[in-house]
Amino acid sequence: MNWKIYHLLGCIVFFLFFSLSLAIGTEIQGPEVTLRGNEIYVTTSLSLDGRYLQELRNGIAKELRFRVDLFRVWKIWPDEFVLGKYFIRTLKCDPVKNEFIATSFDGSTVTEKRFKSFESMIQWALSIKDLKLTNVRELEPGMHYVRVTSESKIRKLPPVIGYFLIFLPENEFSIEKESPLFMIGEVK
């Protein structure tokens, strides 16, 4: 009887370990930083691989997390984190009802939208257009850049499995990309 339990646990571990692969086709476009007036605006988007999109179409809910961080460059010291914004976007599809729902949470506001097509939901959920990051008068002069990080959490496993199988990843993917350097103010 014990060998059946060990065999079952071994199969579960094998399946979980080898079925969780990195999203190779996932990438971040941009980030594009524009200075208009005294404000910094960031535009970026994420493109997902076909396997991930197919899971969404089949009705598996996904949670995407976006971080948009501003850094100041130092010559000798590590780069200084200045400020950041954080978004959680949840995507749900019901293929039977032909219903597409996306929610966005920015730390204080929850926005829920319903879409008529899968493509329009994906376009809205995976893009950040003209995000107002900060006013340049609040920043120290120097070279800066913006880093965009995106990750997708794996569906929650039961806590008992997480305690025993600590080598299992928590993210389906986690990628980041940095903008080109830009100057704020005049360096003395």
PyMOL commands that set and color helices and strands:
alter all, ss='L'
color gray80, all
select helices_A, chain A and resi 2-19+50-57+118-125+136-138+159-164
alter helices_A, ss='H'
color red, helices_A
select strands_A, chain A and resi 27-36+39-47+62-72+80-94+99-105+110-115+127-135+142-153+171-178+182-184
alter strands_A, ss='S'
color yellow, strands_A
deselect
rebuild
show_as cartoon
